[in-house]
Amino acid sequence: MKALKIIGAVILGIIALGLIVGNLAGPDTTQSEVPTTPEAASEPEAQPAPTVISDLNPVDVYLNLEQRGFTVTKNLKPGQLSWTCRQTWPSVEFVAETFGPEVDRASLVRATVTADGVNKTALAGRDYLLLVASVPYTGAQPQVAHDWLLANFDNDSATTSIGGATFTLYAPTQAFRMLTIQPSR
């Protein structure tokens, strides 16, 4: 009787082990799934969200600012590409950062204005942000970006999409503004 209990426990253990191994191996891929309705057969597959802004080249950001007196720092380590442009004046600092997977592709542009709030406010950086917002890419509409930025300069977390890129303006205080440009999702 004791031997039967041991044999039964061993068999149950083998079955449990088989179920665990079967689940770890994943689903059975020998059979293909067939859509059950004609509509299911014609539905397009979901496309992944874009990871770069179409034809936005980092050089179009940093060279434009460098020609206006900004210092440019480049980090060209594979997988960590970034370009930082900085200009500091008494009472206000301008920083533009561009990130991308390759030297000729950008996935994010972030421009900030930081003022001391006493002698200067973020309004001192409005023209700078307008310049960054006009960066060229496929579908860019510089005048639309310009008008949107002017209309929303004091609206925190204002967002719009223009030609495949999403613009977001952060305005949490009188002394700080940040504009981000990234692929629309």
Secondary structure as the mmCIF struct_conf table of DSSP 4:
data_model
#
loop_
_struct_conf.conf_type_id
_struct_conf.id
_struct_conf.beg_label_comp_id
_struct_conf.beg_label_asym_id
_struct_conf.beg_label_seq_id
_struct_conf.end_label_comp_id
_struct_conf.end_label_asym_id
_struct_conf.end_label_seq_id
HELX_RH_AL_P HELX_RH_AL_P1 LYS A 2 ALA A 25
BEND BEND1 PRO A 27 PRO A 27
BEND BEND2 THR A 30 GLN A 31
BEND BEND3 THR A 36 THR A 37
HELX_RH_AL_P HELX_RH_AL_P2 PRO A 38 SER A 42
HELX_LH_PP_P HELX_LH_PP_P1 GLU A 43 PRO A 50
BEND BEND4 THR A 51 VAL A 52
TURN_TY1_P TURN_TY1_P1 SER A 54 ASP A 55
HELX_RH_AL_P HELX_RH_AL_P3 PRO A 58 GLU A 66
TURN_TY1_P TURN_TY1_P2 GLN A 67 GLY A 69
STRN STRN1 THR A 71 ASN A 75
TURN_TY1_P TURN_TY1_P3 PRO A 78 GLY A 79
STRN STRN2 LEU A 81 TRP A 89
TURN_TY1_P TURN_TY1_P4 PRO A 90 SER A 91
STRN STRN3 VAL A 92 GLY A 100
BEND BEND5 PRO A 101 PRO A 101
STRN STRN4 GLU A 102 GLU A 102
TURN_TY1_P TURN_TY1_P5 VAL A 103 ASP A 104
STRN STRN5 ARG A 105 ARG A 105
BEND BEND6 SER A 107 SER A 107
STRN STRN6 LEU A 108 ALA A 115
BEND BEND7 GLY A 117 ASN A 119
HELX_RH_3T_P HELX_RH_3T_P1 ALA A 122 GLY A 125
HELX_RH_AL_P HELX_RH_AL_P4 ARG A 126 ALA A 133
TURN_TY1_P TURN_TY1_P6 SER A 134 SER A 134
TURN_TY1_P TURN_TY1_P7 THR A 138 GLY A 139
HELX_RH_AL_P HELX_RH_AL_P5 PRO A 142 ALA A 151
TURN_TY1_P TURN_TY1_P8 ASN A 152 ASP A 154
TURN_TY1_P TURN_TY1_P9 ASP A 156 SER A 157
STRN STRN7 ALA A 158 ILE A 162
TURN_TY1_P TURN_TY1_P10 GLY A 163 GLY A 164
STRN STRN8 ALA A 165 THR A 173
TURN_TY1_P TURN_TY1_P11 GLN A 174 ALA A 175
STRN STRN9 PHE A 176 PRO A 183
#
